[in-house]
């Protein structure tokens, strides 16, 4: 327990911690987009920058934000700050960037399929990981779900695999009658594209790399020099 002077200070402390992460993830997600256009592996850059012994905290890009703390809580402060005549520009800009990331991933899927002479429509696409972060079963605000919804809206045939989420959960805005797919070599090979949205340790990445025809890697978990792997 860390004592502070008031409940207001305690609540602001929690908001600051959440906002710190949101803003820095927004920054590294924007850097990811820039680096991708320049043909640079952002994860290599982050690893190199993290060798500085002070002054740098390595945040990792991804397909968007999930959970409750970072995608939602910072905007309580944004709302409250307006009562005091303050526009919280850093918070809102980070939110815009992070909210855009699922659309960016779908754009990478579209481009990668086009390069292989396929349209998104009628392509079989398997999303790897439904939880919002690795090795848990929490799907609240998960960007993987939005990616599935966006791809299905484009006509893709969608499935998912998540060892922690055996059946697609009931959600207010999304409805998929799906169960988690087993990642056998035959099932992996049957899909036109795999999207690694959540890098669970339970996934056998060697098997994925050996049998997938195309993988969009949103987490930097795979070897991007392989011809089947595209940064996402």
N, C-alpha and C positions, 0 to 999 in steps of 0.2 A: 504494500500500500504506500502511495506517495501522497502525503497531505498537501492540500492547497487551501487558499483562503476562503473559498466559497464554492457553491455548486455551479455557479456561472463559470468560474475559472476552471473547474473540473470538466464541464461540458466543452468549453473552448479548447481545453487541452486535447480531448479526444478528437475534436474537429480538426485541429491543427495537424495532428498525426495523420489522419485520413487524407487531408488536403495535401500534405507534403508528399504522400505517395501518389495521389492522383496527378498532381502537377508534374512530378518527375517521370511517371509512366507516360503521361501525355508528351513530354519532351522526347523521351526515348522512342516512342511510337512515331513521332514526326521525323526523328533522325533515321528511323528504319525506312520510312518512305523515301527520304532523300538518298540514303545509301543504296537502296535497291535500284533507283534510277541511275545511279553512278556505277552500278556493278560491284559494290563493296559489301562484304559480309559484315553486318552491323555487330554480330556477336563477337567476331574477331576484334573489332574496334573496342567494344565494351571490355573485353578481357584485357586488352592492352592498357586501356585507361585505368583499369582497376589495379594495375601494378603500382600506381602512385600510392605511397604509404599514408597519405592524409588528403582530406579535402574532396575526395570523390567517393560517392556511394553508387555501386553498380545496380542499376535497375534494368530489367529485361523487358523488351517489347513483346507483344502478343496480339491475339485477335480481338482484343477489347477487354473490358472490365466486367467482373462478375461479383457475386456476393451482395452484401448490403452496405458495408461501410464505405467503400470508395465510390461506387457508381451513384449512390443516393445521398448519403449523409452530408457531403460537402455543400449540397444545394439547399440544405436547411439554412446554412449560414448565408448563402447568396440571397435567399428570400428574406431573412431577418435583417441583413445589412441594408436592404432597400428602405426599410423603415427609418434608417438613419441617414438616408441620402447617399449611400455608398454603392458603387457598382464594382463587384468583385471580378475583375476582368481575367486575372490569372485562372481562377477557379472555373469560370465559364469557358474559356478557351481550351483548357485541358479537357473539360468535359466534351466539347465539340470534337476534338481530335480523337479521344478514346471511343466516343460513340460512333465515329466514322469507320473504325477499324474492321468490323465485320463486312461492311460494304467493300472495303479495300481487298479483303481476302477473297470475296466473291469475284471481284475483278481479276485477281490473279488466277483463280480457277478458270474463269472464262477465257483469258488470254492463253493459258497453258493448253486447254482443250482445243482452242482454235489453231494453235501451232501444230497440233496433231491431226487437224482436219476434222474435228468433231465440234458440234454445238453443245451448249449446256443442256438444251432441250433433249430429253430422252437419254441423256447420259446417266449411268449408274454411279452415284457418288456416295462414298462411305465416310462419315465424320467420325474421327477417332477422339473419344473423350467428350462426355456431355457435362461433367462437373466443371465448375468455373476455375478450379485449380487442381493441381495434381494430387492424386492419392486420397481424395475425399469423395463423398457422394452428394455434395451440396450443389444443386443446379440453379440456385437463385440468380437471376439476371445473367445467366451464363451466355457469353457471346457465341458459343457453339450452337445454341438453340436458334439464335437470330440468323446465323450462317445457314443452318438447315432451312429455315423459313424463306430466306432470300433465294436460295438455290431452288427450292421447290416452286417458288413463284415464277422462276424462269423455265420451269418445265423439267427439271432434273428429277430422277428417281432417287429418293433419299433413304439412307439407312444410317445407323450409328453403331458404334461399339464402345462400351464402357464397362469394365469389370465391376465398378462400384455402383452402377445404375442399371440394373437388369431390365427394367421396364420404364418406358418414357413416362415421367411423372405428370400428374394433372397440373395444368397451368392455366392462368387466366387468359392469356393472349395467344397461346400456341397449343395446337392440338395435333399430335402425331400418334397414330396407333401402331407403335413400334416396340420391339424388344431388342436388346443388345445382341449384335451379331458375334458369333465366335470367329476368331481370327485364325482360321485354318489357311494353309497355303491356297487351297482351292477357292475359298470364299474371297480371300484377298485378291487373287488373280481375276475374279469375276467382275470386279468393279473397274470402271474407266478411270476413276480418280479417287484417291484417299486424301482427306484433309485432316492433318494432325492439329487438332484444336486444343487438346489437353494432354500433356506429355506424362501420363501415368507410368510409373516404374514397371507396372505389370505388363505393359506392352513389350512384345519381343521385337525389337527394332531391327535385328538382323533378318528375321523372317519377313518383316514388312519390306525391307529394302530388296530382298531377294525376289519377292513374288509380285509386288505392286507394279503396275504399268506406269503410274504417275502418282506422286505424292506432293501435296502442298504443305510445307512445313512452316507453321506459324510460330513455333517455339524455339527454333534453332537447335533442335535435338538431333537432327540427322546430318549426314555428310552432304553438303550442298554441291560438292563436285560430282556427285553421281548424276548421270543423265536423267534419272527418273525423279529427282528431287528438285522442287522449285521453292524458293523462299516465298513465304506468304505473310 
